Each structure stands twice: as C-alpha cells, then as structure tokens.
Amino acid sequence: MRSIFSSATLEAERLHTLDVYFIIAALGIFLLVAALVVYNSVKFMDKGDGHEPEQTSSNLKLEAAMIGGPTILVVLFFFLTVNTTRAILPPEGQRTPAVRCPSGGK
C-alpha cells in the first residue's frame, strides 16, 4: 500500500522537496526567534533596582544582519521556486493550450 505522502510523479516529488525546504527554513526561523525571546526575557529581566539600561544605536552589524538575512532568504527561495517550476513544466512548444468549454462550463 502506498503512503499518502509518497509522490506519484517526478513533478510532485520536486514540489514536495521544495515544500520541505520551506518548512525547514520556517522551523529554523521560528526556533531562532523563540530562542532570542527567551534569552532576552531572562537576561534583561527587571531586577527592581530602578536602573535604566543604556540605550544603543547605530549597530551596523546588527542592522546589516536584520536586512541582509531575510533578503538572502527571499532571493534563495525565489531562485529555488523558479528552478523547480522550470524543471517541471514542459518545453514551450509542447505545452497543451488552454481550451475553453463551448457551453461556458455548464
């Protein structure tokens, strides 16, 4: 008996692989954000001494990471999606043209 998760065609297998990449990336981002929230909650907990923490600004490395990281992920997944789509679509001359139903779909 075949599993409901096994792909029936090569195209479905490639799309499944792409979906797995997206899920792994989403899980990694979730774990990173959750770890940072817990770390910051514990490290910077109010100690009750009335001391205000020092404010920082112009942290170029942090700002570059906050802009560059998501940009790299978007470009990477765009590239993977385009390559997968091109791999599973038939060549331009072999595509079946869309046919309109003469009865209007009724």
N, C-alpha and C positions, 0 to 999 in steps of 0.2 A: 504494500500500500504506500502510495506517495504521500509525503508530508505536504501540508498546505503551504509550507514555506519554501518548498523546492521550486525553482524556476522552470517553466516549461520550454522556454526558448532562450536563445543566446541574448536577444534584446532584453528580455525580462531579467536575465542574470546580470547584465551590465547595469540596468537601472537599480536592481537590488544592491549591487556593490556601491553605487553612488549614494543610495539611501543610507547604507551602513556608514559611509564616510561622514555624512551629515549628522547622523546620530552620535557617532564618536566625538565629533567636534562639539556638538551641543552639550554632551555629557561632560567633556573636558572643561568647557567654559563654565558650566554650572558648578562643577566641583571647585574650580579656581575662585569663583565669586563667593561661594559658600565658605571656603577656607579663609578668604580675606575678610569676610564679615565677622566670622568667629574670632579671628586673630585681632582685628581692630576692636571688637567688643571687649575682649579680655585685656588687651594691652592698654587701651585708653579709657578704661572704666573710671568713673568719677571716684576719686579717693576721699572726697569730703574735706579737703584742706583749703578749698576756695581758690586754689591756684589755677589761673587761666593758662592753657597751653600756648606755646609760642606759635604764631602764625607763619607759614612759609608761603613763598610764591616763586614763580619763575623756575620751577623744577623742569628743565628742558628734557632731561632723560625720561621722566615720568610722562610728560606731555607727548613726547615723540612715541612712546610705547602705547599710550592711550589712543593715538591717531593711527599709528603705523600698524599695530596688531590687527585691529578689525579690518583695516584696508587690505592688508595682505590676505586675510581670510576670505574676504569678499572676492578679490581677484582670483584666488586659488579655486574657490568653488565655482566661479563663473567659468574659468578655464576647464575644469573637470566636467561641468554640465554641458558646455559646448562640444567638447570632445566626445562625450558619451552620446549626445544627440546626433552628431555627425556619424558616429560609428554605427548606430542602429537604424538610421534612415537609409533607404535605398538610394542609389545614384539618381541624379536629376531626371535623366531620360527614362528611368524605369519606375517612376512613381505612378501610382494609379490616380487618374484625375478624379476630382470630386464630382459625383453625379447627383443632379437634383431630381427628386422624385416628381414625375409629371402630375401626380394627383395632389401635390402640395403636402405630402406626408400624412395624408388621411387614409 
